[in-house]
Amino acid sequence: MKWKKFTLTTTTEAVDLISYTLDELGIEGIEIEDNIPLTEKETKGMFIDILPELPPDDGTARVSFYLDEDEDTEEKLKAQFTGYRQRKMCLAKSDFMKDFSMFLTQVMKRA
């Protein structure tokens, strides 16, 4: 199976909302890249000897998700986003939803 990767650049504060929104759209298994250092508790739970050196946290994050290349990506995203927006009209006016809507429009143009 081949996958298409889609990446949304956002703020670290919006990652949870984006994750939730993608899950509501039926897109599971996201990847989050940011420069937030791990806590001591998180570090103890990892099986590594040397932690990677991260640049300073600049407040940005990249959220990526993957869709099956064989699916009709444009139609899937349109249908899911339209249904989601109808259920969550209060979010449609927020800056996040405007940014997310523009992102999905760009994704659909590439598909």
Legacy VTK file of the C-alpha trace (Angstrom):
# vtk DataFile Version 3.0
C-alpha trace
ASCII
DATASET POLYDATA
POINTS 111 float
0.000 0.000 0.000
1.302 3.478 -0.865
0.600 6.502 1.300
0.364 10.233 0.650
1.786 12.387 3.428
0.088 15.687 4.272
1.651 18.156 6.703
0.057 21.117 8.470
2.335 23.706 10.073
0.726 25.222 13.151
1.427 26.313 16.727
2.154 23.917 19.570
-0.980 25.217 21.314
-3.203 24.083 18.422
-1.813 20.530 18.137
-4.422 18.954 20.420
-7.287 20.656 18.590
-5.885 19.611 15.211
-5.400 16.053 16.453
-8.989 15.966 17.684
-10.283 17.467 14.429
-8.411 14.970 12.285
-9.744 12.147 14.443
-13.278 13.512 13.997
-12.651 13.486 10.243
-11.733 9.806 10.464
-8.002 10.392 10.035
-6.129 8.465 12.704
-2.443 8.038 13.400
-0.944 11.498 13.215
2.712 12.443 13.570
3.655 15.527 15.619
7.026 17.240 15.254
7.905 20.051 17.661
10.799 21.273 19.802
9.148 20.888 23.191
11.637 19.169 25.519
10.579 15.908 27.135
9.746 15.869 30.824
11.812 13.790 33.231
8.920 11.320 33.537
8.729 10.924 29.738
12.492 10.459 29.521
12.474 7.684 32.139
9.876 5.770 30.131
12.056 5.692 27.013
14.614 3.043 26.158
17.397 5.297 24.893
20.777 6.268 26.301
21.245 9.684 24.736
18.414 12.142 24.148
18.503 14.163 20.931
19.517 17.806 21.163
16.542 19.973 20.258
16.688 23.573 19.111
14.865 26.089 21.312
11.075 25.777 21.297
9.789 28.432 18.898
6.113 27.573 19.408
5.661 25.930 16.010
4.714 22.344 15.276
4.136 20.180 12.237
1.238 17.747 12.243
1.377 15.088 9.537
-1.087 12.430 8.528
-1.146 9.817 5.816
-3.877 8.775 3.400
-3.967 5.793 1.092
-2.674 6.883 -2.305
-5.272 4.714 -4.038
-8.225 6.463 -2.367
-9.910 9.494 -3.867
-8.203 11.854 -1.418
-9.947 15.005 -2.604
-13.436 13.562 -2.296
-12.689 11.936 1.074
-11.372 15.162 2.596
-14.178 17.284 1.108
-16.894 14.974 2.391
-15.386 14.564 5.829
-14.550 18.239 6.293
-17.969 19.408 5.057
-19.730 17.073 7.490
-17.433 18.113 10.309
-17.936 21.816 9.644
-21.698 21.384 9.679
-21.475 19.689 13.105
-19.031 22.210 14.552
-20.190 25.599 13.263
-18.914 27.365 16.370
-15.357 26.362 15.436
-15.780 27.454 11.826
-15.307 31.070 12.852
-12.041 30.477 14.733
-8.628 31.252 13.252
-7.704 27.586 13.517
-10.634 26.474 11.384
-9.876 29.161 8.799
-6.262 27.970 8.646
-7.349 24.331 8.556
-9.851 25.073 5.802
-7.116 26.763 3.736
-4.847 23.767 4.360
-7.489 21.328 3.148
-8.078 23.490 0.080
-4.356 23.300 -0.708
-4.375 19.531 -0.152
-7.293 19.138 -2.530
-5.503 21.157 -5.203
-2.474 18.828 -4.942
-4.573 15.660 -5.015
LINES 1 112
111 0 1 2 3 4 5 6 7 8 9 10 11 12 13 14 15 16 17 18 19 20 21 22 23 24 25 26 27 28 29 30 31 32 33 34 35 36 37 38 39 40 41 42 43 44 45 46 47 48 49 50 51 52 53 54 55 56 57 58 59 60 61 62 63 64 65 66 67 68 69 70 71 72 73 74 75 76 77 78 79 80 81 82 83 84 85 86 87 88 89 90 91 92 93 94 95 96 97 98 99 100 101 102 103 104 105 106 107 108 109 110
